[in-house]
Amino acid sequence: MLNEQGHGGFYIKDGDKQVAEMSVSLAGNVLTVHHTEVFPEAEGKGLGKRLFAGMTDYARKNGLTVVALCPFVYAQFKKNRQEYADIWRR
């Protein structure tokens, strides 16, 4: 997931082909989400929400707060403020 510099992401594959990704970086206990992308052939299958769920689970399990530079992640946090109040760093 993360390389030695703290950059990486969450990915979803369909067989050998990557169909969705969420790019992140980690500095201390702050996980910054830069971008979420679901490739055109996989749109409409809820993959963005699966990536988001994986990221929030990871943040909670590792005691991280999340900075949402990604508009999709920001919108999810904003829409569900109370549910993510423990990890959302505004």
Backbone hydrogen bonds, N-H to C=O, Kabsch-Sander energy under -0.5 kcal/mol:
donor,donor_aa,acceptor,acceptor_aa,energy
3,N,7,H,-3.0
6,G,3,N,-1.9
8,G,24,V,-2.3
9,G,1,M,-1.7
10,F,22,M,-2.0
12,I,20,A,-2.3
14,D,17,K,-3.3
15,G,13,K,-0.6
17,K,14,D,-1.6
19,V,12,I,-2.9
20,A,12,I,-1.4
21,E,37,E,-2.7
22,M,10,F,-2.3
23,S,35,H,-2.4
24,V,8,G,-2.7
25,S,32,T,-2.0
26,L,6,G,-2.6
27,A,30,V,-2.2
30,V,27,A,-1.8
31,L,29,N,-0.6
31,L,65,T,-3.1
32,T,25,S,-3.1
32,T,30,V,-0.6
33,V,31,L,-0.5
33,V,67,V,-2.8
34,H,23,S,-2.5
34,H,32,T,-0.7
35,H,23,S,-1.2
37,E,21,E,-3.0
39,F,19,V,-2.7
39,F,37,E,-0.5
42,A,39,F,-2.7
43,E,40,P,-1.2
45,K,42,A,-0.8
50,R,46,G,-1.7
51,L,47,L,-2.5
52,F,48,G,-2.4
53,A,49,K,-2.5
54,G,50,R,-2.2
55,M,51,L,-2.5
56,T,52,F,-2.6
57,D,53,A,-2.3
58,Y,54,G,-2.2
59,A,55,M,-2.6
60,R,56,T,-2.4
61,K,57,D,-2.7
62,N,58,Y,-1.6
63,G,60,R,-1.2
64,L,59,A,-3.0
65,T,29,N,-2.5
66,V,87,I,-3.8
67,V,31,L,-2.4
68,A,66,V,-0.6
69,L,33,V,-1.8
69,L,67,V,-1.0
70,C,33,V,-1.4
74,Y,70,C,-2.6
75,A,71,P,-2.3
76,Q,72,F,-2.0
77,F,73,V,-2.5
78,K,74,Y,-2.8
79,K,75,A,-2.4
80,N,76,Q,-1.5
81,R,78,K,-0.8
84,Y,80,N,-1.5
85,A,81,R,-0.5
85,A,82,Q,-0.8
87,I,84,Y,-1.5
88,W,84,Y,-2.6
89,R,66,V,-3.0
89,R,87,I,-0.5
90,R,88,W,-0.8
